């Protein structure tokens, strides 16, 4: 082991980011640089740590010691093992952030910030001119996230609130939802910049498996595409038994990949409706075929 531990850890973090570039097929240099820069151990609490890999089954294991290099791998790190609440898998989020195409100066809402690690990653991507509003419903986690982000990421502001009901004061370029919902929140749609704002949201069934949808706002049109499959913790406030039943029925007819657009009133659900909620519905027709553009 090199005598300069700081340089050694920085080198491990750089290797970690370069590995994510390949395993997650990340094309954005700013996403790679963010993972190479943000010290994950700063957000994980003191080690040794309890970690988990989806490829190794459902059981956690303990790292050999508190060497931060143990966290420079594509594993989940326990925040609260009893709740199965984790600092999520880096390759999953690296790929999703890459797909969002974030730029310096962008404003982002991060719903389900946990201890703030991925809020810091987003903060690095949008830079000092950008803004990250990190929403965490658990007050104790929000307090820790605020402390974790305070010094190095002033562009990230932590709010203890129900992210499902949160609406931005000004339009934002992206909303990242870090937990699975059974239905969409109207405040999220209303918060998107009308000129290309994107909502990244995992729509999941009662078993908490589903897919990430990317909903883009283009004026009154909302193109939608399926970004990836996912199993993810439930979003507090974003689950409803009736909505889960409707989602199960939609999936029995066709897969998430069938969804091409989101519609809002005055459009009423028609024979292209895949799933309907209060004030919105998902359609299998592309957005160009909405009535105002026919």
Buried (B, 14 or more C-beta within 10 A) or exposed (E): EEEEEEEBBBBBBBBBBBBBBEEBEBEBEBBBBBBBBBBBBBBBBEBEBBBBBEEEEEEBEEBEEEBBBBBBBBBBBBBEEEEBBBBBBBBBBBBBBBBBBBBEEBBBBBBBBBBBBBBBBBBBBBBEEBBBBBBBBBEEBBEBBBEBBEEBBEBBBBBBBBBBBBEBEEBBBBBBBBBBBBBBBBBBBEBBBEEEBBBBBBBBBBEBEBBBBBBBBEEBBBBBBBBBEBEBBBBBBBBBEEBBEBBEEBBEEEEBEBBBBBBBEEBEBEEBBBBBBEEBBBBBBBBEEBEEEE
